[in-house]
Amino acid sequence: MGKATRCFARIAIASLLAVAPAAHAYTQDKDLEAALRRNDPAALALFPAKGYRDGAAGFFTAHALRVVPGSERAWCTTHPHGPLAPGCYVEFVFQGKGLRQANWKGDPCGCVGRWYKAPGATTYVPTQGAYYSRAIAEDRGELIEQAIYENGHPACR
């Protein structure tokens, strides 16, 4: 995800937070964000990964991955906001262990993962179009490794 896209997403979320009535606002999940920042296996286990009973935590261990600190976002909403349905959302950038966490401009290096949990659901699923989240869910480690180790931006290797 490019810097402009991330900037637009943050502006869009901030705008929604600023104009939405309190009853319709987003609720930030600071505890989940902090756990992801620490690469807590219990937090990563919330996200599905075929063949791993501990979900994405097992996938991350098997493929030497880690969450890029400061890239994690977790929030819930009870009302629709534009294209976002009610529910909980999680987004973070993940990178190979030992590789740069950010480029010279401070942008996080790695792949973006995005997940959604519908109201009343007990599990997260990859959001529509979340290529890397779906690769984790389907245990397609070769896609992740290629994106990070072979096709990753040179400023991030």
N, CA, C and O of each residue as an XYZ file, in Angstrom:
628
protein
N       0.857     -1.156      0.000
C       0.000      0.000      0.000
C       0.904      1.219      0.000
O       1.809      1.317      0.829
N       0.677      2.141     -0.907
C       1.503      3.324     -1.026
C       1.196      4.352      0.042
O       0.168      4.290      0.717
N       2.111      5.300      0.180
C       1.962      6.340      1.190
C       0.687      7.154      0.951
O      -0.014      7.501      1.902
N       0.389      7.455     -0.301
C      -0.805      8.234     -0.614
C      -2.070      7.487     -0.219
O      -3.012      8.085      0.301
N      -2.095      6.188     -0.464
C      -3.267      5.385     -0.116
C      -3.448      5.348      1.388
O      -4.561      5.525      1.883
N      -2.339      5.114      2.139
C      -2.426      5.100      3.603
C      -2.878      6.453      4.119
O      -3.705      6.532      5.028
N      -2.340      7.512      3.545
C      -2.707      8.855      3.966
C      -4.193      9.092      3.726
O      -4.893      9.615      4.594
N      -4.674      8.703      2.537
C      -6.091      8.869      2.230
C      -6.952      8.074      3.201
O      -7.973      8.572      3.676
N      -6.544      6.828      3.505
C      -7.314      5.989      4.426
C      -7.380      6.631      5.811
O      -8.437      6.646      6.441
N      -6.257      7.159      6.281
C      -6.244      7.799      7.601
C      -7.100      9.059      7.609
O      -7.808      9.322      8.581
N      -7.038      9.840      6.532
C      -7.861     11.047      6.442
C      -9.331     10.670      6.413
O     -10.152     11.314      7.065
N      -9.672      9.619      5.653
C     -11.065      9.183      5.563
C     -11.579      8.736      6.922
O     -12.688      9.099      7.315
N     -10.781      7.950      7.644
C     -11.206      7.487      8.965
C     -11.309      8.663      9.928
O     -12.266      8.753     10.697
N     -10.332      9.562      9.892
C     -10.368     10.730     10.769
C     -11.589     11.596     10.459
O     -12.223     12.120     11.374
N     -11.919     11.749      9.181
C     -13.085     12.542      8.794
C     -14.358     11.903      9.313
O     -15.242     12.588      9.829
N     -14.448     10.592      9.176
C     -15.620      9.893      9.681
C     -15.748     10.046     11.186
O     -16.846     10.250     11.703
N     -14.634      9.950     11.885
C     -14.656     10.102     13.331
C     -15.071     11.516     13.730
O     -15.766     11.710     14.727
N     -14.642     12.491     12.950
C     -14.929     13.884     13.281
C     -16.394     14.253     13.059
O     -16.946     15.053     13.814
N     -17.035     13.680     12.030
C     -18.399     14.075     11.710
C     -19.450     13.091     12.188
O     -20.634     13.427     12.196
N     -19.066     11.905     12.581
C     -20.043     10.907     13.013
C     -20.530     11.244     14.411
O     -19.736     11.627     15.269
N     -21.826     11.105     14.648
C     -22.330     11.303     16.010
C     -21.678     10.281     16.936
O     -21.251      9.218     16.484
N     -21.601     10.591     18.207
C     -20.919      9.718     19.162
C     -21.463      8.293     19.109
O     -20.691      7.344     19.246
N     -22.760      8.118     18.916
C     -23.355      6.786     18.894
C     -22.940      6.004     17.651
O     -23.060      4.779     17.631
N     -22.462      6.676     16.632
C     -22.107      6.016     15.384
C     -20.604      6.003     15.125
O     -20.170      5.673     14.022
N     -19.819      6.355     16.115
C     -18.369      6.477     15.918
C     -17.681      5.118     15.964
O     -18.274      4.104     16.334
N     -16.427      5.136     15.581
C     -15.580      3.965     15.697
C     -15.071      3.872     17.125
O     -14.911      4.884     17.807
N     -14.823      2.656     17.567
C     -14.207      2.415     18.865
C     -12.872      1.745     18.615
O     -12.818      0.638     18.079
N     -11.806      2.403     18.995
C     -10.461      1.865     18.802
C     -10.219      0.744     19.804
O     -10.567      0.876     20.977
N      -9.630     -0.349     19.352
C      -9.270     -1.461     20.235
C      -7.782     -1.334     20.565
O      -6.937     -1.975     19.942
N      -7.484     -0.497     21.552
C      -6.099     -0.211     21.913
C      -5.380     -1.440     22.454
O      -4.178     -1.595     22.242
N      -6.102     -2.312     23.149
C      -5.470     -3.515     23.700
C      -5.010     -4.448     22.579
O      -3.903     -4.985     22.629
N      -5.856     -4.638     21.574
C      -5.473     -5.489     20.449
C      -4.319     -4.855     19.676
O      -3.391     -5.555     19.273
N      -4.366     -3.547     19.468
C      -3.261     -2.872     18.781
C      -1.951     -3.073     19.538
O      -0.921     -3.358     18.927
N      -1.982     -2.927     20.861
C      -0.761     -3.094     21.667
C      -0.256     -4.534     21.579
O       0.951     -4.766     21.499
N      -1.163     -5.488     21.595
C      -0.762     -6.895     21.502
C      -0.136     -7.187     20.139
O       0.857     -7.910     20.057
N      -0.703     -6.637     19.082
C      -0.138     -6.840     17.748
C       1.229     -6.172     17.645
O       2.142     -6.723     17.030
N       1.374     -5.005     18.234
C       2.655     -4.287     18.212
C       3.761     -5.146     18.841
O       4.917     -5.096     18.422
N       3.378     -5.938     19.859
C       4.329     -6.830     20.545
C       4.453     -8.191     19.853
O       5.206     -9.053     20.307
N       3.712     -8.385     18.752
C       3.689     -9.682     18.071
C       3.209    -10.788     19.004
O       3.719    -11.908     18.971
N       2.244    -10.468     19.819
C       1.680    -11.411     20.787
C       1.000    -12.561     20.040
O       0.083    -12.322     19.255
N       1.435    -13.805     20.271
C       0.829    -14.941     19.573
C      -0.677    -15.062     19.792
O      -1.392    -15.510     18.895
N      -1.172    -14.671     20.971
C      -2.617    -14.750     21.225
C      -3.385    -13.787     20.307
O      -4.481    -14.109     19.850
N      -2.818    -12.627     20.042
C      -3.462    -11.668     19.142
C      -3.416    -12.174     17.704
O      -4.414    -12.099     16.988
N      -2.268    -12.686     17.281
C      -2.143    -13.197     15.910
C      -3.017    -14.428     15.690
O      -3.441    -14.697     14.566
N      -3.288    -15.174     16.756
C      -4.124    -16.370     16.644
C      -5.578    -16.032     16.316
O      -6.348    -16.925     15.965
N      -5.965    -14.772     16.423
C      -7.329    -14.353     16.076
C      -7.602    -14.460     14.574
O      -8.758    -14.492     14.153
N      -6.551    -14.515     13.777
C      -6.691    -14.489     12.326
C      -6.454    -15.884     11.761
O      -5.506    -16.560     12.159
N      -7.303    -16.317     10.841
C      -7.249    -17.703     10.362
C      -6.026    -17.999      9.501
O      -5.543    -17.153      8.748
N      -5.544    -19.235      9.641
C      -4.467    -19.749      8.789
C      -4.665    -21.262      8.707
O      -4.476    -21.986      9.685
N      -5.044    -21.711      7.534
C      -5.307    -23.130      7.297
C      -4.104    -23.972      7.714
O      -2.963    -23.679      7.357
N      -4.391    -25.032      8.483
C      -3.342    -25.946      8.896
C      -2.620    -25.550     10.169
O      -1.754    -26.291     10.634
N      -2.947    -24.409     10.742
C      -2.310    -23.951     11.975
C      -3.386    -23.796     13.043
O      -4.283    -22.963     12.912
N      -3.296    -24.595     14.094
C      -4.330    -24.501     15.130
C      -4.244    -23.182     15.885
O      -5.210    -22.776     16.531
N      -3.096    -22.508     15.812
C      -2.948    -21.189     16.431
C      -3.012    -20.072     15.387
O      -2.466    -18.988     15.591
N      -3.682    -20.348     14.269
C      -3.933    -19.336     13.249
C      -2.681    -18.669     12.717
O      -1.650    -19.307     12.503
N      -2.799    -17.358     12.508
C      -1.696    -16.602     11.923
C      -0.445    -16.614     12.802
O       0.656    -16.382     12.302
N      -0.593    -16.880     14.099
C       0.598    -16.969     14.966
C       1.505    -18.091     14.476
O       2.720    -17.917     14.389
N       0.919    -19.238     14.157
C       1.704    -20.357     13.640
C       2.272    -20.066     12.267
O       3.416    -20.409     11.970
N       1.465    -19.432     11.433
C       1.913    -19.058     10.084
C       3.097    -18.101     10.179
O       4.085    -18.261      9.461
N       3.001    -17.102     11.068
C       4.085    -16.131     11.228
C       5.365    -16.812     11.701
O       6.454    -16.486     11.229
N       5.239    -17.750     12.625
C       6.414    -18.479     13.114
C       7.030    -19.308     11.988
O       8.247    -19.301     11.801
N       6.189    -20.021     11.241
C       6.677    -20.896     10.167
C       7.384    -20.121      9.061
O       8.286    -20.651      8.411
N       6.983    -18.874      8.844
C       7.536    -18.092      7.733
C       8.398    -16.916      8.201
O       8.710    -16.018      7.418
N       8.777    -16.926      9.478
C       9.654    -15.895     10.046
C       9.144    -14.485      9.762
O       9.859    -13.654      9.203
N       7.885    -14.228     10.161
C       7.259    -12.928      9.943
C       7.028    -12.227     11.269
O       7.024    -12.849     12.331
N       6.834    -10.909     11.182
C       6.495    -10.128     12.367
C       5.685     -8.903     11.961
O       5.806     -8.414     10.837
N       4.867     -8.414     12.874
C       4.102     -7.187     12.665
C       5.066     -6.012     12.748
O       5.908     -5.964     13.646
N       4.953     -5.073     11.829
C       5.766     -3.855     11.883
C       5.140     -2.938     12.933
O       4.020     -2.461     12.745
N       5.849     -2.686     14.037
C       5.303     -1.849     15.102
C       4.896     -0.472     14.582
O       5.609      0.149     13.794
N       3.747     -0.017     15.036
C       3.221      1.287     14.626
C       2.303      1.221     13.429
O       1.667      2.218     13.086
N       2.218      0.068     12.784
C       1.347     -0.055     11.609
C      -0.021     -0.633     11.952
O      -0.917     -0.643     11.108
N      -0.187     -1.109     13.168
C      -1.404     -1.817     13.547
C      -2.562     -0.861     13.842
O      -2.397      0.168     14.498
N      -3.735     -1.235     13.336
C      -4.968     -0.483     13.581
C      -6.072     -1.498     13.858
O      -6.212     -2.478     13.126
N      -6.853     -1.269     14.903
C      -7.977     -2.141     15.227
C      -9.123     -1.266     15.718
O      -8.937     -0.435     16.607
N     -10.297     -1.450     15.144
C     -11.448     -0.639     15.521
C     -12.732     -1.398     15.229
O     -12.756     -2.335     14.432
N     -13.806     -0.967     15.897
C     -15.129     -1.542     15.689
C     -16.127     -0.404     15.488
O     -15.903      0.723     15.929
N     -17.216     -0.719     14.824
C     -18.298      0.235     14.632
C     -19.622     -0.528     14.643
O     -19.692     -1.677     14.207
N     -20.651      0.116     15.138
C     -21.968     -0.520     15.191
C     -22.858     -0.101     14.032
O     -23.944     -0.653     13.853
N     -22.411      0.862     13.247
C     -23.209      1.365     12.128
C     -22.364      1.376     10.849
O     -21.139      1.464     10.923
N     -22.998      1.287      9.694
C     -22.228      1.373      8.446
C     -21.631      2.767      8.267
O     -22.237      3.770      8.645
N     -20.468      2.810      7.701
C     -19.779      4.072      7.376
C     -19.293      3.940      5.946
O     -18.269      3.303      5.700
N     -19.995      4.521      5.013
C     -19.624      4.384      3.607
C     -19.588      2.915      3.238
O     -20.566      2.200      3.455
N     -18.464      2.448      2.678
C     -18.394      1.042      2.265
C     -18.141      0.069      3.418
O     -18.178     -1.145      3.221
N     -17.884      0.592      4.617
C     -17.593     -0.282      5.749
C     -18.864     -0.698      6.470
O     -19.632      0.139      6.944
N     -19.070     -1.996      6.544
C     -20.223     -2.544      7.254
C     -19.960     -2.501      8.756
O     -18.809     -2.383      9.175
N     -21.008     -2.594      9.570
C     -20.787     -2.690     11.008
C     -19.926     -3.909     11.332
O     -19.994     -4.926     10.642
N     -19.134     -3.801     12.363
C     -18.271     -4.904     12.777
C     -16.924     -4.384     13.218
O     -16.748     -3.189     13.456
N     -15.973     -5.300     13.324
C     -14.627     -4.955     13.769
C     -13.626     -5.182     12.643
O     -13.748     -6.133     11.870
N     -12.650     -4.310     12.561
C     -11.638     -4.335     11.507
C     -10.247     -4.309     12.127
O     -10.022     -3.654     13.145
N      -9.333     -5.016     11.512
C      -7.935     -5.011     11.938
C      -7.082     -4.872     10.685
O      -7.349     -5.503      9.662
N      -6.059     -4.042     10.780
C      -5.122     -3.849      9.673
C      -3.729     -3.665     10.257
O      -3.552     -2.961     11.251
N      -2.742     -4.300      9.636
C      -1.351     -4.066     10.011
C      -0.447     -4.482      8.861
O      -0.844     -5.230      7.968
N       0.777     -3.978      8.910
C       1.810     -4.355      7.945
C       2.669     -5.411      8.622
O       3.008     -5.285      9.798
N       3.022     -6.454      7.873
C       3.930     -7.461      8.409
C       5.107     -7.625      7.467
O       5.001     -7.416      6.259
N       6.235     -8.007      8.056
C       7.496     -8.061      7.334
C       8.290     -9.265      7.814
O       8.012     -9.809      8.883
N       9.263     -9.678      7.040
C      10.153    -10.757      7.448
C      11.051    -10.309      8.586
O      11.523     -9.173      8.603
N      11.288    -11.215      9.546
C      12.187    -10.903     10.653
C      13.567    -10.588     10.087
O      14.041    -11.249      9.163
N      14.189     -9.586     10.648
C      15.526     -9.197     10.214
C      15.545     -8.218      9.060
O      16.604     -7.684      8.733
N      14.407     -7.965      8.432
C      14.344     -6.994      7.342
C      13.935     -5.635      7.900
O      13.406     -5.541      9.007
N      14.183     -4.598      7.133
C      13.828     -3.249      7.573
C      12.332     -3.146      7.857
O      11.502     -3.702      7.138
N      12.017     -2.427      8.913
C      10.620     -2.215      9.271
C      10.026     -1.005      8.557
O       8.810     -0.912      8.395
N      10.880     -0.083      8.134
C      10.396      1.124      7.461
C      11.444      1.579      6.449
O      12.633      1.293      6.590
N      10.974      2.299      5.420
C      11.917      2.839      4.437
C      12.433      4.183      4.939
O      12.084      4.614      6.038
N      13.248      4.831      4.152
C      13.867      6.089      4.568
C      12.851      7.202      4.818
O      13.165      8.175      5.502
N      11.631      7.076      4.272
C      10.583      8.077      4.505
C       9.751      7.756      5.739
O       8.892      8.542      6.139
N      10.010      6.590      6.346
C       9.246      6.192      7.524
C       8.026      5.347      7.223
O       7.296      4.964      8.137
N       7.791      5.048      5.939
C       6.659      4.190      5.575
C       6.969      2.746      5.960
O       8.085      2.274      5.742
N       5.987      2.038      6.534
C       6.250      0.649      6.912
C       6.544     -0.220      5.694
O       5.946     -0.054      4.632
N       7.473     -1.144      5.872
C       7.836     -2.090      4.820
C       7.109     -3.404      5.054
O       6.914     -3.817      6.197
N       6.715     -4.051      3.984
C       6.118     -5.369      4.091
C       4.792     -5.452      3.370
O       4.520     -4.692      2.440
N       3.972     -6.387      3.814
C       2.661     -6.650      3.221
C       1.570     -6.172      4.171
O       1.737     -6.223      5.389
N       0.461     -5.709      3.617
C      -0.656     -5.243      4.424
C      -1.645     -6.384      4.603
O      -2.064     -7.022      3.638
N      -2.009     -6.625      5.848
C      -3.057     -7.595      6.162
C      -4.279     -6.874      6.682
O      -4.170     -5.931      7.466
N      -5.458     -7.324      6.237
C      -6.719     -6.708      6.688
C      -7.734     -7.805      6.971
O      -7.904     -8.731      6.178
N      -8.412     -7.689      8.125
C      -9.411     -8.669      8.517
C     -10.658     -7.977      9.045
O     -10.624     -6.819      9.462
N     -11.764     -8.724      9.015
C     -13.073     -8.211      9.430
C     -13.784     -9.272     10.264
O     -13.696    -10.468      9.985
N     -14.493     -8.805     11.299
C     -15.335     -9.691     12.098
C     -16.716     -9.061     12.175
O     -16.875     -7.961     12.705
N     -17.710     -9.757     11.646
C     -19.079     -9.252     11.630
C     -19.655     -9.231     13.048
O     -19.211     -9.993     13.908
N     -20.637     -8.366     13.296
C     -21.281     -8.350     14.617
C     -21.828     -9.745     14.949
O     -22.486    -10.380     14.124
N     -21.549    -10.194     16.144
C     -22.015    -11.502     16.589
C     -21.130    -12.662     16.166
O     -21.291    -13.771     16.675
N     -20.196    -12.433     15.241
C     -19.290    -13.496     14.785
C     -18.207    -13.716     15.838
O     -17.930    -12.840     16.657
N     -17.612    -14.882     15.800
C     -16.543    -15.191     16.756
C     -15.170    -15.200     16.108
O     -14.159    -15.278     16.806
N     -15.117    -15.122     14.780
C     -13.833    -15.182     14.094
C     -13.695    -14.062     13.073
O     -14.677    -13.551     12.536
N     -12.457    -13.705     12.829
C     -12.128    -12.741     11.782
C     -11.981    -13.478     10.460
O     -11.651    -14.664     10.433
N     -12.225    -12.773      9.372
C     -11.996    -13.291      8.020
C     -11.262    -12.210      7.235
O     -11.378    -11.029      7.562
N     -10.511    -12.591      6.208
C      -9.867    -11.562      5.380
C     -10.929    -10.652      4.761
O     -11.989    -11.121      4.346
N     -10.642     -9.357      4.700
C     -11.576     -8.448      4.046
C     -11.546     -8.694      2.537
O     -10.608     -9.293      2.011
N     -12.569     -8.231      1.866
C     -12.622     -8.387      0.413
C     -11.413     -7.693     -0.205
O     -11.121     -6.539      0.108
N     -10.721     -8.400     -1.075
C      -9.563     -7.837     -1.763
C      -8.270     -7.865     -0.963
O      -7.244     -7.376     -1.435
N      -8.303     -8.432      0.243
C      -7.098     -8.485      1.078
C      -6.255     -9.695      0.659
O      -6.337    -10.767      1.258
N      -5.465     -9.498     -0.359
C      -4.689    -10.560     -1.002
C      -3.798    -11.311     -0.021
O      -3.796    -12.542     -0.008
N      -3.042    -10.589      0.797
C      -2.097    -11.231      1.700
C      -2.806    -11.886      2.882
O      -2.364    -12.932      3.356
N      -3.882    -11.300      3.360
C      -4.668    -11.932      4.425
C      -5.254    -13.252      3.935
O      -5.258    -14.245      4.661
N      -5.742    -13.255      2.715
C      -6.293    -14.482      2.132
C      -5.181    -15.523      1.950
O      -5.414    -16.712      2.166
N      -3.992    -15.097      1.561
C      -2.870    -16.032      1.415
C      -2.539    -16.679      2.759
O      -2.242    -17.872      2.815
N      -2.588    -15.907      3.830
C      -2.355    -16.473      5.163
C      -3.468    -17.464      5.493
O      -3.193    -18.578      5.937
N      -4.722    -17.066      5.280
C      -5.864    -17.925      5.596
C      -5.812    -19.244      4.837
O      -6.245    -20.276      5.350
N      -5.285    -19.214      3.621
C      -5.228    -20.416      2.772
C      -3.879    -21.131      2.845
O      -3.636    -22.065      2.081
N      -3.006    -20.707      3.746
C      -1.661    -21.270      3.904
C      -0.893    -21.247      2.591
O      -0.346    -22.261      2.157
N      -0.861    -20.083      1.972
C      -0.108    -19.879      0.729
C       1.162    -19.099      1.048
O       1.365    -17.988      0.559
N       1.997    -19.690      1.862
C       3.233    -19.043      2.294
C       4.135    -18.631      1.154
O       4.872    -17.651      1.268
N       4.088    -19.376      0.038
C       4.947    -19.020     -1.098
C       4.602    -17.644     -1.646
O       5.486    -16.936     -2.128
N       3.320    -17.249     -1.582
C       2.921    -15.919     -2.057
C       3.476    -14.823     -1.140
O       3.937    -13.782     -1.608
N       3.424    -15.069      0.151
C       3.937    -14.098      1.121
C       5.452    -13.989      0.992
O       5.995    -12.886      0.932
N       6.133    -15.131      0.949
C       7.594    -15.103      0.862
C       8.065    -14.440     -0.430
O       9.053    -13.706     -0.425
N       7.374    -14.690     -1.523
C       7.745    -14.045     -2.786
C       7.559    -12.537     -2.679
O       8.419    -11.773     -3.117
N       6.442    -12.102     -2.099
C       6.173    -10.669     -1.977
C       7.201     -9.969     -1.096
O       7.603     -8.842     -1.386
N       7.623    -10.620     -0.039
C       8.543     -9.992      0.906
C      10.003    -10.142      0.479
O      10.748     -9.164      0.437
N      10.403    -11.373      0.162
C      11.818    -11.641     -0.043
C      12.285    -11.467     -1.488
O      13.461    -11.191     -1.728
N      11.381    -11.626     -2.445
C      11.787    -11.521     -3.852
C      11.313    -10.223     -4.502
O      12.066     -9.575     -5.229
N      10.067     -9.849     -4.236
C       9.492     -8.685     -4.904
C       9.421     -7.443     -4.023
O       8.974     -6.389     -4.477
N       9.855     -7.554     -2.771
C       9.788     -6.417     -1.871
C      10.590     -5.246     -2.407
O      11.557     -5.416     -3.150
N      10.170     -4.068     -2.019
C      10.853     -2.855     -2.466
C      12.296     -2.863     -1.981
O      12.545     -3.194     -0.822
N      13.252     -2.510     -2.831
C      14.672     -2.536     -2.450
C      14.975     -1.705     -1.194
O      15.891     -2.038     -0.442
N      14.223     -0.640     -0.966
C      14.468      0.189      0.214
C      14.058     -0.528      1.500
O      14.332     -0.047      2.600
N      13.408     -1.667      1.358
C      12.925     -2.404      2.532
C      13.692     -3.705      2.764
O      13.406     -4.417      3.726
N      14.632     -4.020      1.929
C      15.385     -5.281      2.130
C      16.633     -5.050      2.917
O      17.381     -5.992      3.178
